[in-house]
Amino acid sequence: METHIRNYQNSRIHLIGIGGSSMSGLAQMLVQESYQVSGSDSVDSHSLQRLKEMGVDVKAGHHPAMVAGAGLVVYSAAISSEAPERLAAECLRIPQMERAVLLGQLMEGYNHRICISGTHGKTTTGAMVGYTLMKMNHDPTIHIGGRLDSIGGSTRLGGKEYFIAEACEFNRSFLRMAPTLALLLNVEADHLDTYGDMEHVEQAFSDFLNLLPEDGVVVVNAEDERAMKVAQSQSCKVVSFGKDKGDWTYKITELAGDGAPTFLVYHHGQKKGVVKLKVAGEFNILHALATIATVNILKLNVQEACQAISSFTAPHRRFEHTGDVQGMKMYHDYGHNPAEMASAIEVALLQKRRLIAVMQPHTYSRVISLFDDYLTCTQKADITLVTDIYAAREKDPGTINSQMLVDGMRRHGVKAILTPGFDDVEDWLLTNGREGDLVLTMGCGNINLLNEQMQRNANAKLMEDQ
């Protein structure tokens, strides 16, 4: 019989990798449901600090001794079976559960389980769906991979009507969910270390949609050929959205100075509402259409949804303005594959400033499998700074490095410069940056800490000069 979280209400749950965006949210949810929680993560982070403030016993580094006495150990897909904590749990015969299994179990009993899938855009869309339902005076439970100020973090424990969650394809984690309504935003090349080729990527998304019940619905991006192919291979109802094709379409009527659009919403050619977004980028219009289609499927008021979406602000680390340093506008975006980085650059370009992109490549396997795409994804930036590859869960294979990326970028006409560490990036920017530049750091590793470092140092210098 499968281990179930409900059987451990009176036991301590230890989470390995608790600082991750999903794991920290699950820890928060467990605490709110009165579970005793502890955890460890390889490095210290803001997530660990926030959990400490909640009274959770968390530590940075490997701490296998913390496993002793736990009733259940939960680990993320990125945690190897050879991790000291997992080995300790095995030795002590403590049951272990993968993160996605826990998430799937926590969403049991909810009437509408809305799972957002796709190669990218999941966090923003999940945040938008949750925010919209809240603004419409509903009480959703939300679990996303980023911090949203309006819910006070990445997780919100609400009523039993709606559970909104990201459905992550890494390691086929989303196959542990039980959606009643699935959003499919896009199907692109990523996590090829898991899948090998695009045929297997498409099959995984198809297997995910197969989890829908007979009366389930998939909301799909009509502009993405692979996503449409996967959705239309299912027997469930398909609702599509897109710019020029789909059940739900839009027409931009105005662009603000920062690129935030106002647009008309159409359903089968009939106008249904107006949205004035606070976030820039046409991809965010698609996120809004997916949200509106979802609201309509739930038999809620579309015009109210349009009004709610108009006050939505993006989660942290999604094209987030972090401050100004030496007259440079500092932004950060979580984008970590070439498609996401190219999209973030498109948004930055709307401000019509000289653009300096700072790329932190994420994992050796991703850089190897998407190498050619990395070489051109920042072509529209004026300058690209490239840091060392962020290893995350991987070991350096010795066959790939950032200098190889820089050399390849230069062959494609990109003005690329190797700046291995954060101090190197900061020195280059302070020496070569100009007032009015837009500096965009990109990656899902720890590159956001560069923005914090530069802001902290700039503030300290300002205090010295006063």
C-alpha positions as CSV (number, residue, x, y, z in Angstrom):
1,M,0.0,0.0,0.0
2,E,1.4,3.4,-1.0
3,T,2.6,5.7,1.8
4,H,0.2,8.5,2.3
5,I,0.9,11.9,4.0
6,R,-2.4,11.7,6.0
7,N,-1.0,8.8,8.0
8,Y,1.7,11.0,9.4
9,Q,-0.3,13.8,11.0
10,N,1.3,13.0,14.4
11,S,4.8,12.5,13.1
12,R,7.6,14.8,12.0
13,I,8.0,15.2,8.2
14,H,11.6,15.9,7.1
15,L,12.0,17.6,3.7
16,I,15.4,17.3,1.8
17,G,15.9,20.2,-0.5
18,I,13.5,22.3,1.6
19,G,14.8,25.6,0.2
20,G,13.6,24.9,-3.4
21,S,10.7,26.9,-4.7
22,S,8.2,24.1,-4.6
23,M,9.5,22.3,-1.5
24,S,9.5,25.5,0.7
25,G,5.9,26.0,-0.4
26,L,4.9,22.5,0.5
27,A,6.7,22.9,3.9
28,Q,4.6,26.0,4.5
29,M,1.4,24.1,3.6
30,L,2.2,21.2,5.9
31,V,2.9,23.7,8.8
32,Q,-0.4,25.4,8.1
33,E,-2.1,21.9,8.2
34,S,-0.5,21.3,11.7
35,Y,2.2,18.9,10.6
36,Q,5.5,19.0,12.4
37,V,8.2,19.9,9.8
38,S,12.0,19.9,9.6
39,G,14.3,20.2,6.6
40,S,17.7,20.7,5.1
41,D,19.1,22.2,1.9
42,S,22.5,22.3,0.4
43,V,22.9,26.1,0.7
44,D,21.4,28.8,2.8
45,S,18.7,31.0,1.2
46,H,15.9,33.4,1.7
47,S,13.5,30.5,1.7
48,L,15.3,28.9,4.6
49,Q,15.3,32.1,6.5
50,R,11.5,32.5,6.0
51,L,10.9,29.0,7.2
52,K,13.0,29.6,10.3
53,E,10.8,32.6,11.0
54,M,7.8,30.3,10.8
55,G,9.4,28.1,13.5
56,V,10.6,25.3,11.2
57,D,13.8,23.5,12.1
58,V,15.9,24.0,9.0
59,K,19.6,23.8,8.4
60,A,21.9,24.5,5.4
61,G,24.2,21.7,4.4
62,H,24.0,18.0,4.7
63,H,22.6,16.9,8.1
64,P,21.7,13.2,8.0
65,A,21.3,13.2,11.8
66,M,18.2,15.3,11.4
67,V,16.4,12.4,9.7
68,A,16.4,10.3,12.9
69,G,13.0,10.4,14.6
70,A,11.2,11.5,11.5
71,G,8.1,9.6,10.5
72,L,8.5,10.4,6.8
73,V,11.2,11.8,4.5
74,V,10.2,13.9,1.5
75,Y,12.7,14.7,-1.2
76,S,12.6,16.6,-4.5
77,A,13.4,14.9,-7.8
78,A,16.7,16.6,-8.0
79,I,17.9,14.8,-4.8
80,S,20.0,11.8,-5.5
81,S,19.4,8.5,-3.8
82,E,23.0,8.8,-2.6
83,A,22.3,12.0,-0.7
84,P,23.4,11.5,2.9
85,E,19.9,12.2,4.3
86,R,18.3,9.7,2.0
87,L,20.9,7.1,2.9
88,A,20.2,7.8,6.5
89,A,16.5,7.3,6.0
90,E,17.1,4.0,4.2
91,C,19.3,2.8,7.0
92,L,16.7,3.7,9.6
93,R,13.9,2.3,7.4
94,I,12.0,5.6,7.4
95,P,9.6,5.8,4.5
96,Q,10.5,8.2,1.7
97,M,8.3,10.1,-0.7
98,E,9.1,12.2,-3.8
99,R,7.9,15.8,-3.8
100,A,5.4,15.3,-6.6
101,V,3.7,12.4,-4.8
102,L,3.2,14.7,-1.8
103,L,1.7,17.4,-3.9
104,G,-0.6,15.0,-5.6
105,Q,-1.8,13.7,-2.3
106,L,-2.3,17.2,-0.8
107,M,-4.7,18.1,-3.7
108,E,-6.9,15.1,-3.1
109,G,-10.5,16.0,-2.1
110,Y,-10.6,19.3,-4.0
111,N,-13.5,19.8,-6.4
112,H,-11.5,21.5,-9.1
113,R,-7.8,20.6,-9.4
114,I,-6.3,23.1,-11.8
115,C,-2.8,22.0,-12.9
116,I,-0.7,24.3,-15.1
117,S,1.8,22.5,-17.4
118,G,4.2,23.6,-20.1
119,T,7.9,24.2,-20.7
120,H,7.7,27.7,-19.4
121,G,5.1,30.2,-18.1
122,K,3.7,27.9,-15.4
123,T,4.5,30.1,-12.4
124,T,3.1,33.3,-13.8
125,T,0.0,31.6,-15.1
126,G,-0.6,29.7,-11.9
127,A,-0.2,33.0,-10.0
128,M,-2.6,34.7,-12.3
129,V,-5.3,32.1,-12.0
130,G,-5.0,32.0,-8.2
131,Y,-4.9,35.8,-7.9
132,T,-7.9,36.2,-10.2
133,L,-10.0,33.7,-8.2
134,M,-9.1,35.5,-5.0
135,K,-10.0,38.9,-6.4
136,M,-13.4,37.4,-7.5
137,N,-14.0,36.6,-3.8
138,H,-13.2,32.8,-4.0
139,D,-10.9,31.0,-1.7
140,P,-8.4,28.9,-3.7
141,T,-5.6,26.8,-2.4
142,I,-2.5,27.7,-4.4
143,H,0.9,26.1,-4.9
144,I,3.3,27.8,-7.3
145,G,7.0,27.9,-7.9
146,G,7.5,31.6,-7.1
147,R,6.7,34.2,-4.4
148,L,3.6,36.2,-5.0
149,D,3.1,39.2,-2.6
150,S,-0.7,38.9,-2.7
151,I,-0.6,35.4,-1.2
152,G,2.4,36.1,1.1
153,G,4.7,33.5,-0.6
154,S,4.4,30.6,-2.9
155,T,1.6,28.8,-1.1
156,R,-1.9,29.7,0.1
157,L,-4.1,27.3,2.0
158,G,-7.7,28.0,1.1
159,G,-11.0,26.2,0.8
160,K,-11.7,22.8,-0.8
161,E,-13.2,24.1,-4.0
162,Y,-10.1,25.0,-6.0
163,F,-6.5,23.7,-5.9
164,I,-4.2,25.5,-8.3
165,A,-0.7,24.0,-8.9
166,E,2.1,23.9,-11.3
167,A,2.6,20.6,-13.1
168,C,6.3,20.2,-13.6
169,E,7.5,17.9,-16.3
170,F,11.0,17.4,-14.9
171,N,11.5,13.7,-14.2
172,R,7.9,13.2,-15.2
173,S,6.8,14.6,-11.8
174,F,3.4,15.8,-13.2
175,L,2.3,12.2,-13.7
176,R,1.7,12.1,-9.9
177,M,-1.1,14.6,-10.1
178,A,-4.8,14.1,-10.6
179,P,-6.0,17.2,-12.6
180,T,-9.7,17.9,-13.4
181,L,-8.6,20.9,-15.5
182,A,-5.2,21.1,-17.2
183,L,-3.5,24.1,-18.8
184,L,-0.9,23.3,-21.5
185,L,1.0,26.5,-22.3
186,N,3.7,25.1,-24.6
187,V,5.8,22.1,-25.4
188,E,9.4,22.9,-26.2
189,A,12.9,21.4,-25.9
190,D,14.0,21.2,-22.3
191,H,15.0,18.5,-19.7
192,L,16.4,16.4,-22.5
193,D,18.6,14.8,-19.9
194,T,15.4,13.2,-18.7
195,Y,13.6,12.6,-22.0
196,G,16.3,12.1,-24.6
197,D,14.4,13.6,-27.5
198,M,11.2,15.6,-28.3
199,E,9.2,12.5,-29.1
200,H,9.5,11.4,-25.5
201,V,8.8,15.0,-24.3
202,E,5.5,15.0,-26.2
203,Q,4.6,11.6,-24.9
204,A,5.1,12.7,-21.3
205,F,2.7,15.7,-21.8
206,S,0.3,13.3,-23.5
207,D,0.5,11.0,-20.5
208,F,-0.2,13.9,-18.2
209,L,-3.3,14.9,-20.1
210,N,-4.5,11.3,-20.0
211,L,-4.8,11.8,-16.2
212,L,-7.9,14.0,-16.8
213,P,-11.2,12.4,-16.1
214,E,-13.8,11.9,-18.9
215,D,-15.4,15.2,-18.2
216,G,-12.0,17.0,-17.8
217,V,-10.9,19.9,-19.9
218,V,-7.5,20.9,-21.3
219,V,-6.9,24.6,-22.0
220,V,-4.2,24.8,-24.7
221,N,-2.1,27.5,-26.5
222,A,-3.2,27.4,-30.1
223,E,0.0,29.2,-31.2
224,D,2.1,26.3,-30.1
225,E,2.0,23.4,-32.7
226,R,3.4,20.7,-30.4
227,A,1.0,21.7,-27.6
228,M,-2.0,21.6,-30.0
229,K,-0.9,18.2,-31.3
230,V,-0.7,16.8,-27.8
231,A,-4.0,18.3,-26.7
232,Q,-5.9,17.2,-29.8
233,S,-4.7,13.6,-29.4
234,Q,-6.8,13.4,-26.2
235,S,-10.4,12.4,-25.9
236,C,-11.3,15.1,-23.4
237,K,-12.7,18.6,-24.3
238,V,-10.1,21.0,-25.7
239,V,-10.4,24.8,-25.3
240,S,-7.8,26.8,-27.1
241,F,-6.4,30.4,-26.9
242,G,-4.1,32.4,-29.1
243,K,-3.5,35.7,-30.9
244,D,-5.1,35.0,-34.2
245,K,-6.5,31.5,-33.7
246,G,-8.2,29.6,-31.0
247,D,-11.5,29.8,-29.1
248,W,-10.2,32.8,-27.1
249,T,-8.3,35.5,-29.0
250,Y,-7.2,39.1,-28.4
251,K,-6.4,42.4,-30.0
252,I,-3.9,44.9,-28.5
253,T,-5.3,48.5,-28.4
254,E,-2.6,50.2,-26.5
255,L,1.0,49.8,-25.1
256,A,2.2,51.7,-22.0
257,G,5.7,53.1,-21.9
258,D,7.0,50.0,-20.2
259,G,5.3,47.7,-22.7
260,A,2.3,46.7,-20.6
261,P,-0.6,46.1,-23.0
262,T,-4.2,46.9,-23.0
263,F,-6.2,44.4,-25.1
264,L,-9.7,43.3,-26.1
265,V,-10.7,39.7,-25.3
266,Y,-12.8,37.7,-27.8
267,H,-14.6,34.4,-27.6
268,H,-15.4,32.9,-31.0
269,G,-15.1,36.4,-32.4
270,Q,-17.4,38.1,-29.9
271,K,-16.0,40.7,-27.6
272,K,-16.1,39.6,-23.9
273,G,-14.0,42.1,-22.1
274,V,-11.0,44.5,-21.8
275,V,-7.8,43.8,-19.9
276,K,-5.2,46.5,-19.0
277,L,-2.2,44.5,-17.9
278,K,0.4,45.8,-15.4
279,V,2.9,43.3,-16.8
280,A,4.7,43.6,-20.1
281,G,5.1,41.1,-22.9
282,E,2.7,39.4,-25.3
283,F,3.3,36.1,-23.6
284,N,1.6,37.6,-20.6
285,I,-1.5,38.2,-22.7
286,L,-1.5,34.5,-23.5
287,H,-1.3,33.8,-19.8
288,A,-4.2,36.1,-19.3
289,L,-6.3,34.4,-22.0
290,A,-5.5,31.0,-20.4
291,T,-6.8,32.4,-17.1
292,I,-9.9,33.8,-18.7
293,A,-10.6,30.5,-20.5
294,T,-10.2,28.7,-17.1
295,V,-12.6,31.1,-15.4
296,N,-15.2,30.5,-18.1
297,I,-14.9,26.7,-17.8
298,L,-15.5,27.1,-14.1
299,K,-18.7,29.0,-15.0
300,L,-17.5,32.2,-13.4
301,N,-17.9,35.7,-14.7
302,V,-15.5,36.6,-17.5
303,Q,-15.8,40.4,-17.2
304,E,-15.0,40.2,-13.5
305,A,-12.0,38.1,-14.4
306,C,-10.8,40.7,-16.9
307,Q,-11.0,43.4,-14.1
308,A,-9.2,41.2,-11.7
309,I,-6.3,40.4,-14.1
310,S,-5.9,44.1,-14.8
311,S,-4.5,44.6,-11.2
312,F,-2.2,41.5,-11.3
313,T,1.5,42.0,-10.6
314,A,4.0,39.3,-11.5
315,P,5.6,36.9,-8.9
316,H,9.1,37.8,-7.7
317,R,11.9,36.8,-10.1
318,R,9.7,37.3,-13.2
319,F,11.1,40.4,-14.9
320,E,11.4,42.0,-11.5
321,H,12.8,45.5,-11.1
322,T,15.2,45.1,-8.2
323,G,16.5,48.7,-8.0
324,D,18.9,51.1,-9.6
325,V,22.7,51.0,-9.4
326,Q,24.9,53.8,-10.7
327,G,22.0,55.0,-12.9
328,M,21.5,51.5,-14.3
329,K,18.0,49.9,-14.1
330,M,18.5,46.4,-12.6
331,Y,16.1,43.7,-13.5
332,H,16.0,39.9,-12.8
333,D,14.2,37.1,-14.6
334,Y,13.9,33.4,-13.6
335,G,14.2,32.4,-17.3
336,H,16.8,29.6,-17.5
337,N,16.4,28.0,-20.9
338,P,17.0,29.8,-24.2
339,A,13.4,30.3,-25.1
340,E,12.6,31.9,-21.7
341,M,15.7,34.1,-21.9
342,A,14.7,35.3,-25.4
343,S,11.2,36.2,-24.1
344,A,12.6,38.2,-21.2
345,I,14.9,40.1,-23.6
346,E,11.8,40.9,-25.8
347,V,10.2,42.5,-22.7
348,A,13.3,44.4,-21.8
349,L,13.6,45.8,-25.3
350,L,10.2,47.5,-24.9
351,Q,11.9,50.1,-22.7
352,K,14.1,51.2,-25.5
353,R,17.3,51.3,-23.4
354,R,20.8,49.9,-24.0
355,L,20.3,46.3,-22.9
356,I,23.0,44.3,-21.0
357,A,21.9,40.7,-20.5
358,V,23.6,38.7,-17.8
359,M,23.2,35.0,-18.4
360,Q,23.8,32.3,-15.8
361,P,23.6,29.0,-17.7
362,H,21.7,26.4,-15.7
363,T,23.0,22.8,-15.4
364,Y,25.6,21.2,-17.7
365,S,23.1,18.8,-19.3
366,R,20.8,21.6,-20.3
367,V,23.7,23.6,-21.8
368,I,24.9,20.6,-23.7
369,S,21.4,19.6,-25.1
370,L,20.4,23.2,-26.0
371,F,23.9,24.5,-26.8
372,D,23.0,26.0,-30.2
373,D,20.0,27.8,-28.9
374,Y,22.0,29.4,-26.1
375,L,24.3,30.9,-28.7
376,T,21.6,33.1,-30.3
377,C,19.0,33.6,-27.6
378,T,20.5,37.0,-26.5
379,Q,21.2,38.3,-30.0
380,K,18.9,41.3,-29.5
381,A,20.7,42.5,-26.4
382,D,23.5,45.0,-26.9
383,I,25.9,43.1,-24.7
384,T,25.8,39.7,-23.0
385,L,27.8,38.8,-19.9
386,V,28.0,35.0,-19.2
387,T,28.8,33.6,-15.8
388,D,30.0,30.2,-14.9
389,I,27.4,27.4,-15.4
390,Y,25.3,26.8,-12.3
391,A,25.6,23.1,-11.6
392,A,22.5,22.7,-9.3
393,R,22.1,18.9,-8.9
394,E,24.9,18.0,-11.4
395,K,28.6,17.3,-11.4
396,D,30.9,19.0,-13.9
397,P,31.4,16.5,-16.8
398,G,34.4,18.4,-18.0
399,T,33.1,18.6,-21.5
400,I,31.3,22.0,-21.4
401,N,32.0,25.4,-19.9
402,S,30.9,29.0,-20.3
403,Q,34.0,30.0,-22.4
404,M,32.7,27.6,-25.1
405,L,29.3,29.5,-25.0
406,V,31.0,32.9,-25.2
407,D,33.1,31.7,-28.2
408,G,30.0,30.3,-30.0
409,M,28.0,33.5,-29.3
410,R,30.8,35.7,-30.8
411,R,30.7,33.5,-33.9
412,H,27.0,34.4,-34.2
413,G,27.7,38.1,-33.9
414,V,26.8,38.4,-30.2
415,K,28.9,40.8,-28.2
416,A,29.6,38.2,-25.4
417,I,32.0,38.6,-22.5
418,L,32.9,35.9,-19.9
419,T,32.4,37.1,-16.4
420,P,32.8,33.9,-14.3
421,G,31.8,35.2,-10.8
422,F,29.4,37.8,-9.4
423,D,32.4,40.0,-8.5
424,D,33.5,39.9,-12.1
425,V,30.0,40.9,-13.3
426,E,29.8,43.7,-10.8
427,D,33.3,45.1,-11.7
428,W,32.4,45.0,-15.4
429,L,29.1,46.7,-15.0
430,L,30.4,49.4,-12.7
431,T,33.3,50.1,-15.1
432,N,31.5,49.8,-18.4
433,G,27.8,50.4,-17.6
434,R,26.1,53.7,-18.4
435,E,23.4,55.7,-16.8
436,G,20.1,54.6,-18.3
437,D,21.2,51.1,-19.2
438,L,18.9,48.2,-18.5
439,V,20.7,45.3,-16.9
440,L,18.8,42.0,-17.0
441,T,20.1,39.0,-15.0
442,M,18.7,35.7,-16.0
443,G,18.7,32.2,-14.5
444,C,17.0,30.0,-11.9
445,G,20.1,29.4,-9.9
446,N,21.4,32.1,-7.5
447,I,22.0,34.9,-10.1
448,N,19.3,36.9,-8.3
449,L,21.8,37.3,-5.5
450,L,24.0,39.4,-7.9
451,N,21.2,42.0,-8.0
452,E,21.1,42.0,-4.2
453,Q,24.9,42.2,-3.9
454,M,25.1,45.2,-6.3
455,Q,22.3,47.0,-4.6
456,R,23.8,46.4,-1.1
457,N,27.2,47.7,-2.2
458,A,25.7,50.7,-3.9
459,N,23.7,51.6,-0.8
460,A,26.8,51.2,1.4
461,K,28.8,53.5,-0.9
462,L,26.0,56.0,-0.9
463,M,26.1,56.0,3.0
464,E,29.8,56.5,2.9
465,D,29.6,59.5,0.6
466,Q,27.0,61.3,2.7
